[in-house]
Amino acid sequence: MAAKKKHWWQQRKRRKKSKKAGPARWIAGAFLALILVVGGLRLIGYENRTQVPTEQEKAAMVAAKQKAFIHKLAPEAQRLQKKYHVLASITLAQAILESNWGNSKLATDCHNLFGVKGTDPKTTKVMLTKEYTNGKWTTIKGRFQVYASDQASLAAHAALLAKGTTWNTNQYQHVIAADNYVAAAKALQQDGYATDPDYPTKLIKMIKSYDLERYD
């Protein structure tokens, strides 16, 4: 059967429809492209925000870590105060100052918060550390004690202050006798614990800044 011949007005209608569809497709395509561009920019902005924290966010993260460090050690420091009469605020301030909030190499590798040295190769590790001698800070290599935990380091430190050294059992008697953190901090210098002349001042400032006295 022969195909039906289309009239001229039917062909004209089809051409008109094609002309109308052209701009509509272009507008739809442009709108879709705009959505993709805006979405991509938002995604990039989000990634930048998550990858590069602001100074305020960094400060908040540091504060949270410091708070967690104190809360982790505070119960043991309080227990040791009852046992050895070493103020918890002093123990915490010393641990913070000497281990840089538990971030020092000695602290992370050996749970050694106070830079305690040792001699037995089985329970020690050779490390580099800084000491204040002859009026200046110097880096030395020494053998330092390894502890099973941060709490074990605290316990050994409190026992040292309470029992003294092998050559003088009353080495730190003024620290033990102190009834407040200011007196105890100064007694550590007086009794020969620290070589840093600013050690007591640093401890007192640390205790005040983080309200460590509340643990005494």
C-alpha positions as CSV (number, residue, x, y, z in Angstrom):
1,M,0.0,0.0,0.0
2,A,1.3,3.4,-0.9
3,A,2.3,5.6,2.0
4,K,0.0,8.4,2.9
5,K,1.1,11.8,1.6
6,K,1.4,14.4,4.3
7,H,-0.2,17.7,3.7
8,W,1.9,20.9,3.8
9,W,0.4,22.2,7.0
10,Q,1.3,19.0,8.9
11,Q,4.9,19.3,7.9
12,R,4.9,23.0,8.9
13,K,3.6,22.1,12.4
14,R,6.4,19.6,12.9
15,R,9.0,22.1,11.9
16,K,7.5,24.6,14.4
17,K,7.7,22.0,17.2
18,S,11.3,21.3,16.4
19,K,12.1,25.0,16.6
20,K,10.4,25.4,19.9
21,A,12.2,22.3,21.4
22,G,15.6,23.6,20.5
23,P,15.8,26.6,23.0
24,A,14.1,24.5,25.7
25,R,16.7,21.9,25.5
26,W,19.5,24.5,25.6
27,I,18.0,26.1,28.7
28,A,17.6,22.8,30.5
29,G,21.2,21.9,29.7
30,A,22.5,25.2,30.9
31,F,20.5,24.9,34.2
32,L,21.8,21.4,34.8
33,A,25.4,22.6,34.2
34,L,24.9,25.4,36.6
35,I,23.6,23.0,39.3
36,L,26.7,20.8,38.8
37,V,29.1,23.7,39.0
38,V,27.5,25.1,42.2
39,G,27.4,21.6,43.7
40,G,31.0,21.1,42.9
41,L,32.0,24.4,44.4
42,R,30.1,23.5,47.6
43,L,31.8,20.1,47.8
44,I,35.3,21.7,47.3
45,G,34.4,24.2,50.1
46,Y,33.3,21.4,52.4
47,E,36.4,19.4,51.8
48,N,38.6,22.4,52.5
49,R,36.8,23.0,55.7
50,T,37.3,19.4,56.8
51,Q,40.9,19.2,55.7
52,V,42.1,22.5,57.0
53,P,40.7,23.3,60.5
54,T,40.6,26.9,61.6
55,E,42.8,28.3,64.4
56,Q,39.8,28.2,66.7
57,E,39.1,24.5,65.9
58,K,42.8,23.7,66.4
59,A,42.8,25.4,69.8
60,A,39.6,23.5,70.8
61,M,41.2,20.2,69.8
62,V,44.4,21.0,71.9
63,A,42.3,22.0,74.9
64,A,40.3,18.8,74.7
65,K,43.4,16.7,74.6
66,Q,44.9,18.5,77.6
67,K,41.7,18.1,79.5
68,A,41.7,14.3,78.7
69,F,45.3,14.0,79.9
70,I,44.5,15.6,83.2
71,H,41.4,13.5,83.7
72,K,43.3,10.3,82.9
73,L,46.0,11.0,85.5
74,A,44.0,12.8,88.3
75,P,42.6,9.7,90.0
76,E,46.0,8.1,90.4
77,A,47.5,11.4,91.5
78,Q,44.9,11.7,94.2
79,R,45.4,8.1,95.3
80,L,49.2,8.7,95.6
81,Q,48.6,11.9,97.7
82,K,46.8,9.8,100.3
83,K,49.5,7.2,100.3
84,Y,52.7,9.4,100.0
85,H,51.5,12.9,101.0
86,V,52.6,14.4,97.6
87,L,50.0,16.9,96.5
88,A,48.1,15.8,93.5
89,S,48.3,19.3,92.0
90,I,52.1,19.0,92.1
91,T,52.2,15.5,90.6
92,L,49.9,16.6,87.8
93,A,51.8,19.9,87.1
94,Q,55.1,18.0,87.0
95,A,53.8,15.4,84.7
96,I,52.4,18.0,82.3
97,L,55.5,20.2,82.4
98,E,58.1,17.4,82.1
99,S,56.3,15.3,79.5
100,N,54.7,18.2,77.5
101,W,51.2,16.9,78.1
102,G,52.3,13.3,77.5
103,N,53.7,14.2,74.0
104,S,57.4,13.8,74.7
105,K,59.3,10.9,73.1
106,L,60.0,9.5,76.6
107,A,56.3,9.7,77.4
108,T,55.0,8.1,74.2
109,D,57.7,5.4,73.9
110,C,58.3,4.6,77.5
111,H,55.4,6.0,79.6
112,N,58.2,7.9,81.4
113,L,56.6,11.2,82.4
114,F,59.4,12.6,84.6
115,G,62.6,11.8,82.7
116,V,63.6,9.1,85.2
117,K,66.9,7.5,84.3
118,G,67.9,3.8,84.9
119,T,70.7,1.4,84.5
120,D,69.2,-2.0,83.8
121,P,69.2,-2.6,80.0
122,K,66.1,-4.9,80.4
123,T,63.9,-2.1,81.8
124,T,65.4,1.0,80.2
125,K,65.9,2.6,76.8
126,V,68.5,4.9,75.4
127,M,67.0,8.2,74.5
128,L,68.0,11.9,73.8
129,T,66.7,14.5,76.3
130,K,67.5,18.1,77.4
131,E,69.0,19.0,80.7
132,Y,69.8,22.4,82.3
133,T,73.4,22.3,83.4
134,N,76.0,25.1,83.9
135,G,73.5,27.8,83.2
136,K,72.3,26.5,79.8
137,W,70.1,23.8,78.2
138,T,72.0,20.9,76.6
139,T,70.9,17.7,74.7
140,I,72.2,14.5,76.2
141,K,71.9,10.8,75.5
142,G,71.0,8.7,78.5
143,R,69.3,5.4,79.5
144,F,65.8,6.0,80.8
145,Q,63.4,3.9,82.7
146,V,60.5,2.2,80.8
147,Y,57.1,1.9,82.6
148,A,54.1,-0.2,81.8
149,S,51.7,2.8,82.0
150,D,51.5,6.5,82.8
151,Q,50.0,5.6,86.1
152,A,53.0,3.4,86.9
153,S,55.3,6.4,86.2
154,L,53.3,8.6,88.6
155,A,53.5,5.9,91.3
156,A,57.3,5.6,91.0
157,H,57.7,9.4,91.0
158,A,55.6,9.8,94.2
159,A,57.5,7.0,95.9
160,L,60.8,8.7,95.1
161,L,59.7,12.0,96.7
162,A,58.4,10.1,99.7
163,K,61.2,7.7,100.3
164,G,64.1,9.8,99.0
165,T,67.2,8.7,97.3
166,T,69.5,5.8,98.1
167,W,72.0,8.2,99.6
168,N,69.5,10.4,101.4
169,T,66.1,9.1,102.5
170,N,65.1,12.6,103.5
171,Q,66.1,14.2,100.2
172,Y,62.6,15.6,99.6
173,Q,61.3,16.1,103.1
174,H,60.2,19.7,102.5
175,V,58.1,18.6,99.5
176,I,56.3,16.0,101.6
177,A,55.9,18.4,104.5
178,A,54.4,21.2,102.3
179,D,50.7,21.8,102.9
180,N,50.1,23.9,99.7
181,Y,51.3,23.8,96.2
182,V,53.3,27.0,96.3
183,A,55.4,25.7,99.2
184,A,55.8,22.3,97.5
185,A,56.9,23.8,94.2
186,K,59.6,25.9,96.0
187,A,60.6,22.9,98.1
188,L,61.3,20.9,94.9
189,Q,63.9,23.5,94.0
190,Q,65.2,23.7,97.6
191,D,65.6,19.9,97.9
192,G,67.5,19.6,94.7
193,Y,64.9,17.9,92.5
194,A,65.1,20.4,89.5
195,T,68.1,22.1,88.0
196,D,65.9,24.6,86.1
197,P,65.9,27.8,88.1
198,D,62.4,28.7,86.8
199,Y,61.0,25.2,87.7
200,P,58.9,26.3,90.7
201,T,57.5,29.3,88.8
202,K,56.5,27.1,85.9
203,L,54.7,24.6,88.2
204,I,52.8,27.3,90.1
205,K,51.7,28.9,86.8
206,M,50.6,25.5,85.5
207,I,48.5,24.8,88.6
208,K,46.8,28.2,88.5
209,S,46.1,28.0,84.7
210,Y,44.4,24.6,84.8
211,D,43.0,24.8,88.4
212,L,44.9,21.7,89.4
213,E,44.6,22.6,93.1
214,R,41.0,21.2,93.0
215,Y,42.5,17.7,93.0
216,D,44.4,18.2,96.3
